[in-house]
Amino acid sequence: MAKPKISSDWLGGCSGCHMSFLDLDERLLDVFALTDIRATPITDLKHPDEDGVDVGLLEGCINNSAHIEVAKMMRERCKILVAFGDCAVFGGVPAMRNFFDLDEVMRCGYINTISTDSEGMVPTDPELAVPQRVQSLNEVVKVDVFLPGCPPSADAIYYTLTELAQGRIPLITGDYLNWH
Ligand code: SF4
C-alpha cells in the first residue's frame, strides 16, 4: 500500500514549528517509514503535488495576501489540513498587533524601528497586502485538525503525524500540550 503523502508550508510564523518537527530527531526515521514527505520548507519543494496529498500542515497565521493564496492551495490539494502551532490555531504572537491601529503597526515595523534607515518605507507590493487584522487559519479555510503549542512539542507532532499516517484523526489532549 502506498504511504500517505504529507506536505507542509509556513505562513505568518517564525518557522519554530518546523524546527520542532526537526526535534523529532531519530523518530524522523519512523515518520519517513510511515509517510511520503513531499513539498515542505525542509525538503525545499515549493508546492504540494498537483494531484493532491493526504495530509497538509500549515504553520503561521494569515497576515498578508500571499498567505491566503498558500492556504487555499494547500486546502485544495490536501485531504486533511492541520493547523500547525498556535499562530495557525488562533493567530498566536502575530495577532498581538490586532490590538493596535494598522498604520501605527506598519510605521512601527518599517519606519520607526531603530534598525530602519532614513529611507525606510512601508512596502506597497500587492502580494504583501496586509489585512486589518491577523486571522487564524480556520478563518480563511476549513481546518480538520488543530495542533496547538508555541511550538507544538516534538511528542505532539510525532503523535499527530503517526496517527494521521495510520488513518486516524489524532485526539490532542493535555498530555501533548506544552507551555514554554
Ligand atoms: Fe513560531 Fe510559535 Fe508561531 Fe510556531 S506557533 S510559528 S513557534 S510563534
py3Dmol code that shows the C-alpha trace and the ligand (Angstrom):
import py3Dmol

protein = """\
ATOM      1  CA  MET A   1       0.000   0.000   0.000  1.00  0.00           C
ATOM      2  CA  ALA A   2       1.287   3.468  -0.888  1.00  0.00           C
ATOM      3  CA  LYS A   3       2.425   5.560   2.035  1.00  0.00           C
ATOM      4  CA  PRO A   4       0.303   8.648   2.795  1.00  0.00           C
ATOM      5  CA  LYS A   5       1.741  11.814   1.309  1.00  0.00           C
ATOM      6  CA  ILE A   6       2.415  14.741   3.640  1.00  0.00           C
ATOM      7  CA  SER A   7       3.164  18.344   2.701  1.00  0.00           C
ATOM      8  CA  SER A   8       3.723  21.385   4.859  1.00  0.00           C
ATOM      9  CA  ASP A   9       4.264  25.092   4.405  1.00  0.00           C
ATOM     10  CA  TRP A  10       4.567  28.206   6.501  1.00  0.00           C
ATOM     11  CA  LEU A  11       2.541  31.397   6.550  1.00  0.00           C
ATOM     12  CA  GLY A  12       2.945  34.195   9.120  1.00  0.00           C
ATOM     13  CA  GLY A  13       5.127  32.459  11.665  1.00  0.00           C
ATOM     14  CA  CYS A  14       8.695  32.230  12.859  1.00  0.00           C
ATOM     15  CA  SER A  15       9.491  28.724  11.471  1.00  0.00           C
ATOM     16  CA  GLY A  16       9.741  27.453  15.040  1.00  0.00           C
ATOM     17  CA  CYS A  17       7.020  24.862  14.453  1.00  0.00           C
ATOM     18  CA  HIS A  18       9.062  23.318  11.650  1.00  0.00           C
ATOM     19  CA  MET A  19      12.138  23.445  13.889  1.00  0.00           C
ATOM     20  CA  SER A  20      10.155  21.466  16.456  1.00  0.00           C
ATOM     21  CA  PHE A  21       9.360  18.953  13.695  1.00  0.00           C
ATOM     22  CA  LEU A  22      13.108  18.502  13.250  1.00  0.00           C
ATOM     23  CA  ASP A  23      13.324  17.938  17.012  1.00  0.00           C
ATOM     24  CA  LEU A  24      11.830  14.517  16.342  1.00  0.00           C
ATOM     25  CA  ASP A  25      15.488  13.551  15.825  1.00  0.00           C
ATOM     26  CA  GLU A  26      15.751   9.786  15.342  1.00  0.00           C
ATOM     27  CA  ARG A  27      11.951   9.493  15.366  1.00  0.00           C
ATOM     28  CA  LEU A  28      12.058  11.212  11.973  1.00  0.00           C
ATOM     29  CA  LEU A  29      13.043   7.786  10.639  1.00  0.00           C
ATOM     30  CA  ASP A  30       9.745   6.357  11.950  1.00  0.00           C
ATOM     31  CA  VAL A  31       7.844   9.164  10.236  1.00  0.00           C
ATOM     32  CA  PHE A  32       9.744   8.618   6.987  1.00  0.00           C
ATOM     33  CA  ALA A  33       8.972   4.902   7.180  1.00  0.00           C
ATOM     34  CA  LEU A  34       5.249   5.587   7.553  1.00  0.00           C
ATOM     35  CA  THR A  35       4.824   8.548   5.202  1.00  0.00           C
ATOM     36  CA  ASP A  36       5.962  10.058   1.944  1.00  0.00           C
ATOM     37  CA  ILE A  37       7.185  13.570   2.790  1.00  0.00           C
ATOM     38  CA  ARG A  38       6.570  15.799  -0.214  1.00  0.00           C
ATOM     39  CA  ALA A  39       6.817  19.593  -0.513  1.00  0.00           C
ATOM     40  CA  THR A  40       7.880  21.212   2.748  1.00  0.00           C
ATOM     41  CA  PRO A  41      10.201  24.082   3.678  1.00  0.00           C
ATOM     42  CA  ILE A  42      12.578  21.356   4.819  1.00  0.00           C
ATOM     43  CA  THR A  43      12.642  19.429   1.529  1.00  0.00           C
ATOM     44  CA  ASP A  44      12.575  22.768  -0.316  1.00  0.00           C
ATOM     45  CA  LEU A  45       9.959  21.558  -2.809  1.00  0.00           C
ATOM     46  CA  LYS A  46       7.671  24.559  -3.163  1.00  0.00           C
ATOM     47  CA  HIS A  47       4.112  23.325  -3.743  1.00  0.00           C
ATOM     48  CA  PRO A  48       2.033  20.311  -2.720  1.00  0.00           C
ATOM     49  CA  ASP A  49       1.577  17.775  -5.530  1.00  0.00           C
ATOM     50  CA  GLU A  50      -0.962  18.934  -8.115  1.00  0.00           C
ATOM     51  CA  ASP A  51      -2.768  15.610  -7.815  1.00  0.00           C
ATOM     52  CA  GLY A  52      -3.009  16.080  -4.074  1.00  0.00           C
ATOM     53  CA  VAL A  53      -1.551  14.869  -0.809  1.00  0.00           C
ATOM     54  CA  ASP A  54      -3.175  13.107   2.117  1.00  0.00           C
ATOM     55  CA  VAL A  55      -2.136  15.497   4.876  1.00  0.00           C
ATOM     56  CA  GLY A  56      -1.196  19.174   4.743  1.00  0.00           C
ATOM     57  CA  LEU A  57       0.295  21.100   7.662  1.00  0.00           C
ATOM     58  CA  LEU A  58       0.327  24.882   7.734  1.00  0.00           C
ATOM     59  CA  GLU A  59       2.371  26.849  10.253  1.00  0.00           C
ATOM     60  CA  GLY A  60       1.657  30.502  10.949  1.00  0.00           C
ATOM     61  CA  CYS A  61      -1.219  32.949  10.828  1.00  0.00           C
ATOM     62  CA  ILE A  62      -2.791  34.750   7.883  1.00  0.00           C
ATOM     63  CA  ASN A  63      -1.039  38.102   7.748  1.00  0.00           C
ATOM     64  CA  ASN A  64      -0.854  39.020   4.049  1.00  0.00           C
ATOM     65  CA  SER A  65      -2.427  38.181   0.698  1.00  0.00           C
ATOM     66  CA  ALA A  66       0.294  35.649  -0.189  1.00  0.00           C
ATOM     67  CA  HIS A  67      -0.609  33.678   2.957  1.00  0.00           C
ATOM     68  CA  ILE A  68      -4.207  33.426   1.730  1.00  0.00           C
ATOM     69  CA  GLU A  69      -3.067  32.002  -1.610  1.00  0.00           C
ATOM     70  CA  VAL A  70      -0.795  29.430   0.041  1.00  0.00           C
ATOM     71  CA  ALA A  71      -3.529  28.403   2.478  1.00  0.00           C
ATOM     72  CA  LYS A  72      -6.103  27.990  -0.290  1.00  0.00           C
ATOM     73  CA  MET A  73      -3.726  25.952  -2.447  1.00  0.00           C
ATOM     74  CA  MET A  74      -2.917  23.609   0.442  1.00  0.00           C
ATOM     75  CA  ARG A  75      -6.625  23.282   1.266  1.00  0.00           C
ATOM     76  CA  GLU A  76      -7.445  22.396  -2.347  1.00  0.00           C
ATOM     77  CA  ARG A  77      -4.664  19.848  -2.563  1.00  0.00           C
ATOM     78  CA  CYS A  78      -4.862  18.020   0.770  1.00  0.00           C
ATOM     79  CA  LYS A  79      -7.468  15.729   2.267  1.00  0.00           C
ATOM     80  CA  ILE A  80      -6.754  16.597   5.903  1.00  0.00           C
ATOM     81  CA  LEU A  81      -5.495  20.039   6.847  1.00  0.00           C
ATOM     82  CA  VAL A  82      -3.646  20.539  10.141  1.00  0.00           C
ATOM     83  CA  ALA A  83      -3.330  23.981  11.753  1.00  0.00           C
ATOM     84  CA  PHE A  84       0.254  23.567  12.909  1.00  0.00           C
ATOM     85  CA  GLY A  85       1.035  25.610  16.034  1.00  0.00           C
ATOM     86  CA  ASP A  86      -0.564  28.462  17.928  1.00  0.00           C
ATOM     87  CA  CYS A  87      -0.174  31.048  15.153  1.00  0.00           C
ATOM     88  CA  ALA A  88      -2.215  28.868  12.787  1.00  0.00           C
ATOM     89  CA  VAL A  89      -4.658  27.784  15.509  1.00  0.00           C
ATOM     90  CA  PHE A  90      -5.595  31.235  16.849  1.00  0.00           C
ATOM     91  CA  GLY A  91      -3.201  33.838  15.452  1.00  0.00           C
ATOM     92  CA  GLY A  92      -0.566  33.429  18.160  1.00  0.00           C
ATOM     93  CA  VAL A  93       2.106  36.060  18.718  1.00  0.00           C
ATOM     94  CA  PRO A  94       1.465  37.988  15.448  1.00  0.00           C
ATOM     95  CA  ALA A  95      -2.166  38.514  16.488  1.00  0.00           C
ATOM     96  CA  MET A  96      -0.919  40.861  19.218  1.00  0.00           C
ATOM     97  CA  ARG A  97      -0.927  43.517  16.513  1.00  0.00           C
ATOM     98  CA  ASN A  98      -4.724  43.271  16.360  1.00  0.00           C
ATOM     99  CA  PHE A  99      -4.829  45.483  19.442  1.00  0.00           C
ATOM    100  CA  PHE A 100      -3.276  48.384  17.532  1.00  0.00           C
ATOM    101  CA  ASP A 101      -4.122  50.545  14.554  1.00  0.00           C
ATOM    102  CA  LEU A 102      -2.710  49.001  11.340  1.00  0.00           C
ATOM    103  CA  ASP A 103      -0.998  52.199  10.145  1.00  0.00           C
ATOM    104  CA  GLU A 104       0.688  52.517  13.504  1.00  0.00           C
ATOM    105  CA  VAL A 105       1.857  48.901  13.320  1.00  0.00           C
ATOM    106  CA  MET A 106       3.257  49.306   9.797  1.00  0.00           C
ATOM    107  CA  ARG A 107       5.070  52.518  10.676  1.00  0.00           C
ATOM    108  CA  CYS A 108       6.477  50.862  13.766  1.00  0.00           C
ATOM    109  CA  GLY A 109       7.703  47.866  11.752  1.00  0.00           C
ATOM    110  CA  TYR A 110       9.111  49.576   8.678  1.00  0.00           C
ATOM    111  CA  ILE A 111       9.915  53.174   9.605  1.00  0.00           C
ATOM    112  CA  ASN A 112      10.261  53.762  13.316  1.00  0.00           C
ATOM    113  CA  THR A 113      12.409  50.796  14.321  1.00  0.00           C
ATOM    114  CA  ILE A 114      15.918  51.657  15.476  1.00  0.00           C
ATOM    115  CA  SER A 115      17.403  49.475  12.721  1.00  0.00           C
ATOM    116  CA  THR A 116      15.480  51.188   9.877  1.00  0.00           C
ATOM    117  CA  ASP A 117      17.438  53.744   7.893  1.00  0.00           C
ATOM    118  CA  SER A 118      16.091  57.136   6.858  1.00  0.00           C
ATOM    119  CA  GLU A 119      14.711  55.666   3.601  1.00  0.00           C
ATOM    120  CA  GLY A 120      12.539  53.105   5.347  1.00  0.00           C
ATOM    121  CA  MET A 121       9.091  52.746   3.797  1.00  0.00           C
ATOM    122  CA  VAL A 122       6.027  50.561   4.126  1.00  0.00           C
ATOM    123  CA  PRO A 123       6.009  48.010   1.245  1.00  0.00           C
ATOM    124  CA  THR A 124       3.329  48.519  -1.394  1.00  0.00           C
ATOM    125  CA  ASP A 125       3.647  45.211  -3.299  1.00  0.00           C
ATOM    126  CA  PRO A 126       0.097  43.823  -3.677  1.00  0.00           C
ATOM    127  CA  GLU A 127       1.415  40.334  -2.843  1.00  0.00           C
ATOM    128  CA  LEU A 128       2.222  41.660   0.600  1.00  0.00           C
ATOM    129  CA  ALA A 129      -1.061  43.476   1.168  1.00  0.00           C
ATOM    130  CA  VAL A 130      -1.704  43.309   4.904  1.00  0.00           C
ATOM    131  CA  PRO A 131      -5.232  42.774   6.242  1.00  0.00           C
ATOM    132  CA  GLN A 132      -6.586  44.956   9.008  1.00  0.00           C
ATOM    133  CA  ARG A 133      -6.229  42.113  11.470  1.00  0.00           C
ATOM    134  CA  VAL A 134      -4.291  38.872  11.725  1.00  0.00           C
ATOM    135  CA  GLN A 135      -6.505  35.840  11.128  1.00  0.00           C
ATOM    136  CA  SER A 136      -6.237  32.271  12.272  1.00  0.00           C
ATOM    137  CA  LEU A 137      -6.085  29.623   9.554  1.00  0.00           C
ATOM    138  CA  ASN A 138      -9.658  28.450  10.064  1.00  0.00           C
ATOM    139  CA  GLU A 139     -10.960  31.959   9.388  1.00  0.00           C
ATOM    140  CA  VAL A 140      -9.797  31.517   5.786  1.00  0.00           C
ATOM    141  CA  VAL A 141     -10.041  27.776   5.040  1.00  0.00           C
ATOM    142  CA  LYS A 142     -11.588  24.731   6.678  1.00  0.00           C
ATOM    143  CA  VAL A 143      -9.256  23.082   9.197  1.00  0.00           C
ATOM    144  CA  ASP A 144      -9.572  19.414  10.169  1.00  0.00           C
ATOM    145  CA  VAL A 145      -7.011  19.092  12.985  1.00  0.00           C
ATOM    146  CA  PHE A 146      -5.775  21.742  15.432  1.00  0.00           C
ATOM    147  CA  LEU A 147      -2.271  21.124  16.786  1.00  0.00           C
ATOM    148  CA  PRO A 148      -1.580  23.879  19.347  1.00  0.00           C
ATOM    149  CA  GLY A 149       1.659  24.843  21.051  1.00  0.00           C
ATOM    150  CA  CYS A 150       4.280  27.504  20.513  1.00  0.00           C
ATOM    151  CA  PRO A 151       5.772  25.462  19.097  1.00  0.00           C
ATOM    152  CA  PRO A 152       3.946  22.146  19.404  1.00  0.00           C
ATOM    153  CA  SER A 153       6.225  19.699  21.188  1.00  0.00           C
ATOM    154  CA  ALA A 154       8.058  17.066  19.180  1.00  0.00           C
ATOM    155  CA  ASP A 155       5.962  14.481  21.066  1.00  0.00           C
ATOM    156  CA  ALA A 156       2.742  16.151  19.903  1.00  0.00           C
ATOM    157  CA  ILE A 157       3.977  16.347  16.311  1.00  0.00           C
ATOM    158  CA  TYR A 158       5.074  12.708  16.366  1.00  0.00           C
ATOM    159  CA  TYR A 159       1.730  11.581  17.768  1.00  0.00           C
ATOM    160  CA  THR A 160      -0.216  13.667  15.247  1.00  0.00           C
ATOM    161  CA  LEU A 161       1.733  12.508  12.207  1.00  0.00           C
ATOM    162  CA  THR A 162       1.808   8.835  13.137  1.00  0.00           C
ATOM    163  CA  GLU A 163      -1.919   8.802  13.891  1.00  0.00           C
ATOM    164  CA  LEU A 164      -2.740  10.518  10.592  1.00  0.00           C
ATOM    165  CA  ALA A 165      -0.355   8.185   8.740  1.00  0.00           C
ATOM    166  CA  GLN A 166      -2.364   5.246  10.065  1.00  0.00           C
ATOM    167  CA  GLY A 167      -5.682   6.750   9.001  1.00  0.00           C
ATOM    168  CA  ARG A 168      -6.745   8.026  12.422  1.00  0.00           C
ATOM    169  CA  ILE A 169      -7.652  11.559  13.472  1.00  0.00           C
ATOM    170  CA  PRO A 170      -5.459  12.402  16.490  1.00  0.00           C
ATOM    171  CA  LEU A 171      -7.036  13.376  19.794  1.00  0.00           C
ATOM    172  CA  ILE A 172      -4.627  16.033  21.016  1.00  0.00           C
ATOM    173  CA  THR A 173      -5.135  16.245  24.771  1.00  0.00           C
ATOM    174  CA  GLY A 174      -3.323  17.984  27.586  1.00  0.00           C
ATOM    175  CA  ASP A 175      -0.679  15.258  27.634  1.00  0.00           C
ATOM    176  CA  TYR A 176       0.690  16.634  24.385  1.00  0.00           C
ATOM    177  CA  LEU A 177       0.423  20.336  25.105  1.00  0.00           C
ATOM    178  CA  ASN A 178       3.460  22.178  26.356  1.00  0.00           C
ATOM    179  CA  TRP A 179       3.514  25.732  27.568  1.00  0.00           C
ATOM    180  CA  HIS A 180       7.004  27.118  27.384  1.00  0.00           C
TER     181      HIS A 180
END
"""
ligand_1 = """\
8
SF4
Fe 6.708 30.424 15.869
Fe 5.198 29.770 17.989
Fe 4.040 30.726 15.791
Fe 5.095 28.266 15.740
S 3.348 28.929 16.988
S 5.323 29.861 14.149
S 6.885 28.550 17.129
S 5.494 31.839 17.132
"""
view = py3Dmol.view(width=600, height=400)
view.addModel(protein, "pdb")
view.setStyle({"model": 0}, {"cartoon": {"style": "trace"}})
view.addModel(ligand_1, "xyz")
view.setStyle({"model": 1}, {"stick": {}})
view.zoomTo()
view.show()
